Amino acid sequence: MHRGPLAGQAVHVVAHLPDGLRYAAVTAAGDRLIIAGGEAGDAQILSDAIWSFDASTGSLTRIGRLPVPLTHASRSTRTRDTW
């Protein structure tokens, strides 16, 4: 994950997922980013992992699994609920 650029700031890495991931569903929930599913690696292996990135501590935690692996999905957060 990257942070920046804001008003001329450089982009820098703030966390690494264990595997490269693309096309994941991501939403903000307070100070956290929730990352679910996606494709891992060049072999286009679908992921069922759900990750939480805490921006205040810089920690990345696997918080669950999707019922089935998925990619190209979307997520939305309203109040405290995430869909």
Residue pairs with C-beta under 8 A, 6 or more apart in sequence:
1 13
1 14
1 15
1 16
1 17
1 33
1 53
2 11
2 12
2 13
2 14
3 11
3 12
3 14
4 10
4 11
4 12
5 11
14 55
14 58
15 53
15 58
15 59
15 60
16 60
17 35
17 51
17 60
19 40
19 41
19 47
20 40
20 41
21 35
21 38
21 39
21 40
21 47
22 38
22 39
23 37
23 38
23 39
23 71
23 72
24 35
24 36
24 37
24 38
24 47
24 71
24 73
25 35
25 36
25 37
25 38
25 70
25 73
25 74
25 75
26 33
26 34
26 35
26 36
26 75
27 33
27 34
27 75
27 76
27 77
27 82
28 34
28 77
29 77
29 80
29 82
31 54
31 55
31 56
32 52
32 53
32 54
32 55
33 52
33 53
33 55
34 50
34 51
34 52
34 63
34 75
34 77
34 82
35 49
35 50
35 51
35 52
35 53
36 49
36 50
36 51
36 66
36 70
36 73
36 75
37 46
37 47
37 48
37 49
37 50
37 66
37 69
37 70
37 71
37 73
38 46
38 47
38 71
39 45
39 46
39 47
39 71
40 46
40 47
46 69
46 70
46 71
47 69
47 71
48 65
48 66
48 67
48 68
48 69
48 70
49 62
49 65
49 66
50 62
50 63
50 64
50 65
50 66
51 60
51 61
51 62
51 63
52 60
52 61
52 63
53 59
53 60
54 60
54 61
75 82
75 83
76 82
76 83
77 83
